[in-house]
Amino acid sequence: MRIGVYLCNCGGNIKDKIDAEKVRAGVLGLPGVGYFKAVDFLCSEGGKDFLAGDLKTERPDRVVIAACTPREHENTFMKILASSGINPYLMQMVNVREQIAWVTEDKAMATEKAARLISAALRRVSLHEPLSKREIDVCPDVLVIGAGPAGLKAALSMAESGRRVSIVEKSPVIGGMPVRYEELFPSMECGPCMLEPVLSEVLHGEHSENIELLTLSEAVGVIGSYGNFTVKIKKRPRYIDAEKCIGCAECIGVCPASAENEFNYGMNERKAIYVPFAGALPNIPSIDETVCLRLKGKECSLCLDACPVEGAIRFDEKEQTIERNAGAVIVATGSGLYDCKKIPNLGYGRLSDVYTGAEFERMLSSNGPTEGNIKTSKGKSPKSVAIMHCVGSLDKNHIEYCSGICCQYAFKFNHLLGKKLPGVRIFHFYKELAVPGKEEFELYAHAKGDPNTTFIRYADITDLKVGSKGGKKAILFKKSAKKSDSVSVDMVVLCPAVVPLPDSAKLGGILGSPADRFGFFEELHGRLDASQSKIKGIYLAGACQSPMDIQSAMTQGMAVSGYVLSGLVHGRKLEISPVCAVVDPEKCSGCRVCVSVCPYKAISYDPEKETAAVNDVLCQGCGTCVAACPSGAIKGNHFTTEEIMAEIEGILR
């Protein structure tokens, strides 16, 4: 075996600290070394040309390159080896710049360290095996779970590029939470109006033919891997033919059956055949089979009689299970709110006129239960309102993190209360205030400068107690360790922590995508790759992975689109890295330890063969399974135990 060694001088970065001639003298006598050459700038155009030409001339069996960090130029040198007819995995890089020259002052010591690391690389590279990347065909289509701002933005962006997109939404309408809000912080823009261009483009725009909208649907199974997922979807019946219905709503008025309207948080009722709120899209009613008299086996045909379009109402529609193929899956399911009933001292669910922020939003909306009028349970306009921040947030007994958006919508409430009810007294009970951003401070400044607004800081949520006294809400709070005070208000609005949706864990299990310690979908990296999950091909957009506002959700939707569009291209095959784990079925005992420890869900168990198998599309070559396997049945390609031990022996020579 003949090994070629190249040392990059990197100008003075390496040359000034490492004596190339002494390294040469120490290396040339080692087994297998065919030659040693020092180059001024190996990564420069001239250096790369020299390396390519020299490899073709020398024809070494293995190559060691001592230069900078492999993160910068390992791929560069691997491409040069490949173009020169040498398998790129028969190379080993040594980082003599960052790990030696930049941190070792003594030149003699730096030279000795460089010689030892090169010796280690020589021993290791002699054991390298030629590896090849595998190519597979991919499906460029995409499936999006969730039709809120992030999901719709991602879907529309990809549809505009010609991709086929299926949107799976469990509710009968699209738009997520913001379409329920009439005014959004910080600029008090109408939520439905702001989202209308996106909603319109998705439903009827130029590229809508590339979008399949599956409402009243849930993903119930996923098999496959990046580039080739098959998603099983349960589609509940709407009992309305979307192609025939003209959205006239004639059927709704005559329906005799009613139920609580969950879209208004039970503050009013809706009919069994209903549109959740005025302006909801798609403008097609749906029938609640748990409320509809006919679907419960009773005689009723009033909606059928009122409908002007024959065949638009379909009581014979059944639940379906359908499948869609996709190269990538985007999770954009959004988030929920902390259950305020878990903090009983605040009176939620026990006392009247104590609302969550989401309920108050619907009260403020003209298409809400009170048509935008702020009313107490007795039908009167409140003269005083308490807004409680940090309900459950920044609390080790409830939710430890700050949701980041609660203060901003609390100050929006302050603005709208003053606008709708001039002279109303407002009390802000807060633990901490968070108003980041270049525009968000304005609502805070408006509230701070309002003579009718009072700010009261508390240390712990247990320091607050909401009771009922003379038809008002009496709020007892601690002013200091030894002194308490109270205020009386007509209404209390709670700003609870933003938390994962209750079914996030179920969906995560279906996708194989893990949750973080708070229950949100876990990112690949919280700062560098917040739009990728731990599972390759499963992407995260919006508040499913962290509390965030609409701007951030939309931005993440676009980020996810970029990942998908750059990775899954029409006609391009997907390259699979050979640096992955491989199971030797002859040694595998079927204990399944590797299945449990793999962070990328890349290992499965074959019950027929009673052995484990690695999906190289998902495997990231981390080596966790190699270390965990009790029978030594798993090998890490390019990082075998023999290669690593040889490298250690080379350093300790």
C-alpha angles and dihedrals in degrees: 000000000000118000124194118209122201123188118196113212090200089206106282095333092090104009094060092055105031124056103222094194093055090047089050091052092051096044102044092066094056120104115273098010109138100177144342124218131179118209127190099223112003094177094052120097090256091047093050091048090050092049093049092049094043093051090053090050100042097035096201120191092222135014133213118192118192108196137100131333115314087231089073106041113003090103090047093056093041089057090051091052091049092049089050093055097257122123104253093221090064089078132089124195124212118203102220096153106057097024098043119007096044096046106032116077098183110080095205091051092046090051091050091049091050091052091050094049091048089049089053091049091050092054092046098045091052087067096046117121124216107255131188133205116241123223126212134181114251137206108235093200120106135211119210120198109205131030100220125118095287095046095045093047091051093045094049093047092053094043089054088058091054099262122141109238130189116199116203113199123173096205125067093247138049134228100072122226100331094068087066091058119081096196127027130201137277102020097024090240118169108259098214090042092051093049096040095093090054093044091047093049092049093049104034109359132121093274099035090108086072092056125079111195114205108185124181085031138126135191107242102170140019128188131171131039144260110326094017117049124155111203122197112211129194109212116195118210119261089192087219125099103233091200094055103034113099095192095241093142093217089133095057100061095055097047109115098197124083140182139176112290105239091191088064091042093250094301091126139007135260132197125257087253106047154145107227095232139346110283095022114150135255087041093222123116123229132206123236105220092200091061106029111104094212094051089049089058100263129124112264131133102157095120091047091051092049097046111100093201117074113229096013092115112060117186089172094065113123136202112268136203110209135173132222129189118221138167092215138017121215118203111208102152097137126215142276140225130264114260104255090199086076086071099056096175089072092063098231111158090009104062128046121244094030107122138175119237091255092054091048090051089059091048089054093050119093090222092049132100095281096033091244097310116129105226136163121229087269091057096252130125110253117244093198133029132187118210113198117203128199095027100180093347126120088014124126089207093055123008118351100199133072113245092212098214104064097083091050095055090041089060089045087057088051090055095046094046091054090047097048097034110032111206096020114150113235127194120194113201107192140169096193133352123229119186107153122167139062096272105027095080092070095073089046091050090049091053093044091052095046110108089208093057124086126190118211120182122209131188102213134013089238087065088071125074125179118202138161122255127166093340093309134097111254112205114199115197139169117250092183139346091281104027132067132187138181143210130199121222138170096227139021124206118195123206103205128194118271108246138174117280114263093246096048091100091052093050090045089055091050092050095039088234113140127228126232122239091278095051098255120127106276120241125224086239124356094223109020101035108018092147095057124074125216088265115076110241095022108103131190126219129177132345096343087090102033141351109277144152128250094266092056092044092052091047091052090050089058092045091054090049089056093053092049097043093048095044103040109047127169109260095005119117121224115246114221117206114234090214094101142107121281126197121219102215091200091062099034113108095190094242091141095217088132091055091056097047101043107111092198098050087237097138125076134178122238106211092194096054091030091223137109123250131199122223101217091199091065100032115103096189094244093146097224091127092047091057093043099047107107094199098046090239096138124077125193108221111233089007102062121162090247092053093049093047091048090052091052091048090051092056092048095048 
